[in-house]
Amino acid sequence: MSSFPRLRGLFLFAALPMLAGCNAVLLSPSGDVAVQQRNLIIISTGLMLIIIVPVIILTLLFAWRYRASNKDAAYDPDWNHSTMLELLIWAAPLLIIIALGALTWVSTHQLDPYRPLARLSEGREVPAGTKPLVVEVVALDWKWLFLYPEQGVAAVNEMAAPVDRPIQFKITSSSVMNSFFVPALAGQIYAMPGMQTTLHAVINHPGEYEGLSANYSGSGFSGMRFSFHGLNQKGFDDWVAAARKSTGALDRAAYLKLEQPSERNPVQHFASVAPGLFEAIVNRCVEPNRMCMRDAMAIDAQGGAGIPGAHNLTTMDPQLRERLGLESPPRKYVGAMCTASEGLVL
């Protein structure tokens, strides 16, 4: 039995070369934004190691040099100060902190997810007049919905984009907070109900990449993944054409049914999308008799209607619920608001 730990260690050591086949996507991304973020991590780590490595080496060296059995080591109990040593101890960390601060300041502005891209990759600027591909992203329970307003199509748990074309993601959620994350493309961006976040990115190499939610959102979280296809322009046009040949139409009633919680949904395409659907999702007024959040906020900005104007509570029409096959308990929401003085429905 005593030889078993040795054999186990030997087997583990022999298995190390197999790690060479692992795809460390965060360290070998295919999108320029992710590449810049990777470089930032490497540079920051290198700067910190400038002070960490010498400290570790000197700690081991001092422990060995001044061990109890070494009678030749100098013993100076009255030593208390060295100007040169103090300069080395404080100057090196200070310079590293200044370098990290400058690097963080510059990268924070350059990699702002709300900032349109200035380049496609290193040495290649975005051509003048280039129009980004707009993709509207909705985090559902527990699946991803992608709307393409320019192309007029939509997809569940699958998206595609042309190589070397800037992408503008508009991101929201239907219920709880999630996190939109394609490691090969860019960093994660939160998706929150009633809000819209933005991400600008570009994919530089064709391929199939994995996207996921990086924020726990319930029982179906582990299966909340999607495929991201980086395609040439013809491949992207073919993907759009295939979506347009599907029989599905994403109108508001279809969305309300799709919005219901479900796990590990297969890829689904929609040939058409209801106008203004994404704005209605953001403003939480997809239901036909529900007041949009932007209207409620506009009333609030004018002084608010207060409790007298919030009595118009309603629920989804029973016939519509039956037609959509919804079994969850009906939710109450404000259908409209009226002013306290005029009593008019706005």
C-alpha positions in Angstrom: 0.0 0.0 0.0 2.9 2.3 0.6 3.7 2.4 -3.1 0.2 3.5 -4.1 0.7 7.3 -3.3 3.9 7.2 -5.4 2.2 5.6 -8.3 -0.7 8.0 -8.1 1.7 10.9 -8.1 3.5 9.4 -11.1 0.2 9.0 -13.0 -0.8 12.6 -12.3 2.6 13.9 -13.5 2.3 11.8 -16.7 -1.1 13.2 -17.4 0.1 16.8 -17.3 1.0 16.8 -21.1 -2.7 16.1 -21.8 -3.5 19.6 -20.6 -1.9 21.0 -23.7 -5.0 19.9 -25.6 -7.2 22.2 -23.4 -8.7 25.2 -25.1 -8.2 28.1 -22.6 -10.6 30.4 -24.4 -10.0 33.3 -22.1 -6.3 33.2 -23.0 -6.8 32.6 -26.7 -10.0 34.6 -27.6 -11.2 35.3 -31.2 -12.6 38.8 -30.7 -10.5 41.9 -30.4 -12.2 43.2 -27.2 -11.5 39.9 -25.5 -7.9 40.0 -26.8 -7.4 43.4 -25.2 -8.9 42.2 -22.0 -6.6 39.2 -22.1 -3.6 41.4 -22.6 -4.7 43.6 -19.7 -4.8 40.5 -17.4 -1.3 39.4 -18.6 0.3 42.8 -18.2 -1.3 43.4 -14.8 -0.2 40.0 -13.6 3.3 40.6 -14.9 3.6 43.9 -13.1 2.5 42.4 -9.8 4.9 39.5 -10.2 7.8 42.0 -10.4 7.4 42.5 -6.6 5.8 39.2 -5.7 8.5 36.9 -7.1 11.5 38.7 -5.5 9.7 38.7 -2.1 9.0 34.9 -2.4 12.7 34.3 -3.4 14.1 36.5 -0.6 11.8 34.9 2.0 13.1 31.5 1.2 16.7 32.8 0.9 16.5 34.5 4.3 14.9 31.4 5.9 17.8 29.3 4.6 20.5 31.8 5.3 19.6 32.5 8.9 18.5 29.1 9.9 19.4 28.0 13.4 22.0 25.5 12.3 24.0 28.1 10.2 26.5 29.4 12.7 28.3 31.5 10.0 25.4 33.9 9.4 26.1 37.4 10.7 24.3 38.2 13.9 23.6 42.0 14.4 21.0 42.6 17.1 21.6 46.3 17.1 20.8 46.9 13.4 17.7 49.1 12.9 17.8 51.2 9.7 19.0 51.2 6.1 18.2 54.1 3.8 18.9 52.1 0.7 16.7 49.2 1.9 13.9 51.5 2.7 14.1 53.1 -0.8 13.9 49.6 -2.4 11.1 48.5 -0.2 8.9 51.5 -0.9 9.9 52.7 -4.4 9.3 49.4 -6.2 5.6 49.0 -5.0 4.9 52.7 -5.5 6.1 52.5 -9.2 4.1 49.4 -9.8 1.0 51.0 -8.3 1.5 54.1 -10.5 1.9 51.8 -13.6 -1.2 49.8 -12.7 -3.2 52.9 -12.1 -2.3 54.4 -15.4 -3.0 51.1 -17.2 -6.4 50.8 -15.4 -7.4 54.4 -16.3 -6.6 54.0 -20.0 -8.1 50.5 -20.4 -11.3 51.5 -18.5 -12.0 54.1 -21.1 -10.8 52.1 -24.1 -12.8 49.0 -23.1 -16.0 50.7 -22.0 -18.7 48.3 -23.3 -20.9 51.4 -24.2 -18.2 52.9 -26.4 -18.4 52.1 -30.1 -15.4 50.2 -31.5 -12.5 52.2 -32.9 -10.8 49.2 -34.4 -11.5 45.7 -35.7 -8.2 44.3 -34.4 -4.7 45.6 -33.8 -3.6 47.8 -36.7 -7.0 47.8 -38.4 -9.4 50.6 -37.7 -13.1 50.4 -38.3 -13.7 51.7 -41.9 -15.5 55.0 -42.0 -19.3 54.7 -42.4 -19.4 51.1 -41.2 -22.8 50.3 -39.7 -22.7 47.9 -36.7 -24.9 44.8 -36.6 -27.5 45.4 -34.0 -28.5 42.4 -31.9 -31.2 42.7 -29.2 -30.6 40.2 -26.5 -33.3 39.0 -24.0 -32.4 36.8 -21.1 -35.5 34.5 -20.4 -36.0 31.7 -17.9 -33.9 29.8 -18.8 -33.0 30.5 -22.4 -31.6 33.3 -24.6 -33.7 35.2 -27.2 -31.8 37.1 -30.0 -33.7 39.7 -32.1 -32.2 41.1 -35.3 -34.1 44.3 -36.1 -32.3 45.0 -39.4 -32.9 41.5 -40.7 -36.3 41.1 -39.1 -35.6 37.6 -37.7 -35.1 36.1 -34.2 -33.6 33.0 -32.7 -33.6 31.1 -29.4 -30.3 29.8 -28.0 -28.4 30.6 -31.2 -27.0 33.7 -32.7 -24.7 34.5 -35.6 -22.6 37.5 -36.7 -20.2 38.3 -39.7 -16.5 38.2 -39.0 -14.9 41.7 -38.8 -18.2 43.6 -38.5 -18.8 45.6 -35.3 -21.7 44.3 -33.2 -23.9 46.4 -31.0 -25.7 44.3 -28.4 -28.7 45.7 -26.6 -29.3 43.5 -23.6 -32.2 43.1 -21.2 -34.0 40.5 -19.1 -37.5 39.3 -18.8 -37.6 38.6 -15.1 -34.4 38.2 -13.0 -30.8 39.4 -13.5 -28.6 37.3 -15.7 -25.2 37.9 -17.3 -24.6 37.7 -21.0 -21.1 36.2 -21.6 -19.3 34.9 -24.7 -15.8 34.3 -23.5 -14.2 34.3 -27.0 -15.9 37.6 -27.8 -15.8 40.0 -24.8 -16.4 40.3 -21.1 -19.7 39.7 -19.4 -22.5 42.2 -19.3 -25.4 42.0 -16.9 -29.0 41.7 -18.2 -31.5 43.3 -15.9 -35.4 43.5 -16.2 -36.7 47.0 -16.9 -33.2 48.2 -18.0 -31.1 48.0 -21.2 -27.4 47.5 -21.1 -25.0 47.7 -24.1 -22.0 45.9 -25.4 -19.9 46.7 -28.4 -17.7 43.8 -29.7 -16.4 42.1 -32.9 -15.5 38.5 -33.8 -12.3 38.2 -35.9 -12.1 34.5 -36.6 -14.8 32.2 -38.0 -16.0 29.4 -35.8 -18.6 28.2 -33.3 -18.3 29.6 -29.8 -20.2 29.0 -26.6 -22.2 31.7 -24.8 -23.7 31.4 -21.4 -25.2 33.2 -18.4 -22.5 33.9 -15.8 -25.0 34.9 -13.1 -27.0 32.3 -11.2 -30.7 32.8 -11.9 -32.5 29.7 -10.7 -33.0 26.0 -11.3 -32.4 26.1 -15.1 -29.3 28.2 -14.9 -26.9 25.4 -15.8 -28.5 24.8 -19.1 -28.8 28.5 -20.0 -26.2 28.3 -22.9 -26.2 29.2 -26.6 -24.2 28.8 -29.7 -22.5 31.9 -31.3 -21.5 31.4 -34.9 -18.8 33.6 -36.4 -19.4 33.5 -40.1 -18.2 35.2 -43.3 -20.7 37.5 -44.9 -22.1 34.8 -47.2 -22.5 32.4 -44.3 -24.3 35.0 -42.2 -26.6 35.8 -45.2 -27.4 32.1 -45.5 -28.1 31.9 -41.7 -30.6 34.8 -42.0 -32.2 33.2 -45.1 -32.6 30.0 -43.2 -34.3 31.8 -40.4 -36.6 33.6 -42.8 -37.7 30.2 -44.1 -38.9 29.0 -40.7 -42.6 29.0 -40.0 -42.5 30.7 -36.6 -43.6 34.3 -36.2 -42.6 36.1 -32.9 -45.6 38.3 -32.2 -46.4 39.5 -28.7 -48.6 36.5 -28.0 -45.9 34.1 -29.1 -43.4 36.0 -26.9 -45.6 35.8 -23.8 -45.7 32.0 -24.3 -42.0 31.8 -24.9 -41.3 33.9 -21.8 -42.6 31.2 -19.5 -39.9 29.3 -17.6 -38.5 26.3 -19.5 -35.2 24.4 -19.4 -32.7 23.3 -22.1 -34.8 24.6 -25.0 -33.7 23.5 -28.5 -32.6 26.1 -31.1 -35.6 27.8 -32.6 -35.9 30.4 -35.4 -38.6 33.0 -36.1 -39.1 34.4 -39.6 -40.6 37.7 -38.4 -40.7 39.8 -35.2 -43.4 42.1 -34.0 -42.5 45.8 -34.4 -41.3 47.4 -31.2 -41.1 44.1 -29.3 -37.8 44.7 -27.7 -38.8 48.2 -26.5 -42.0 46.6 -25.0 -39.9 44.0 -23.2 -37.6 46.6 -21.7 -40.6 48.7 -20.6 -42.4 45.6 -19.4 -45.5 46.2 -21.3 -45.7 43.3 -23.8 -49.2 42.5 -22.5 -51.8 44.4 -24.6 -53.5 46.1 -21.5 -50.4 46.9 -19.5 -49.0 50.4 -19.0 -45.4 50.8 -20.2 -42.8 51.7 -17.6 -41.6 54.7 -19.7 -45.1 56.2 -19.4 -45.2 55.7 -15.7 -41.8 57.3 -15.4 -42.9 60.2 -17.5 -45.8 60.8 -15.2 -43.5 60.5 -12.2 -41.1 63.1 -13.8 -44.0 65.6 -14.0 -44.7 65.2 -10.3 -46.4 61.8 -10.1 -50.0 60.8 -9.8 -49.6 59.1 -6.4 -51.9 56.6 -4.9 -55.1 58.1 -6.5 -53.8 57.3 -9.9 -52.6 53.7 -9.2 -55.9 52.0 -8.7 -56.2 50.8 -12.3 -54.8 47.3 -11.5 -55.5 44.6 -14.1 -54.3 41.2 -15.2 -53.9 39.5 -18.5 -57.2 38.8 -20.2 -58.4 35.2 -19.3 -59.1 34.3 -22.9 -55.6 35.3 -23.9 -54.1 33.3 -21.0 -56.1 30.3 -22.1 -55.1 30.7 -25.7 -51.4 30.9 -24.7 -51.7 27.9 -22.4 -50.4 29.8 -19.4 -51.0 27.9 -16.1 -49.1 30.1 -13.6 -51.1 32.4 -11.3 -52.1 35.7 -13.0 -49.9 38.7 -12.0 -51.5 42.0 -11.3 -50.0 45.2 -12.8 -50.9 48.8 -13.5 -53.0 49.0 -16.7 -53.1 52.8 -16.7 -52.7 55.9 -14.5 -54.8 59.0 -14.0 -54.0 62.3 -12.5 -55.4 63.0 -9.0 -56.7 66.4 -10.2 -58.3 65.5 -13.5 -59.1 61.8 -13.1 -58.1 61.2 -16.8 -56.6 58.0 -17.9 -53.2 58.6 -19.5 
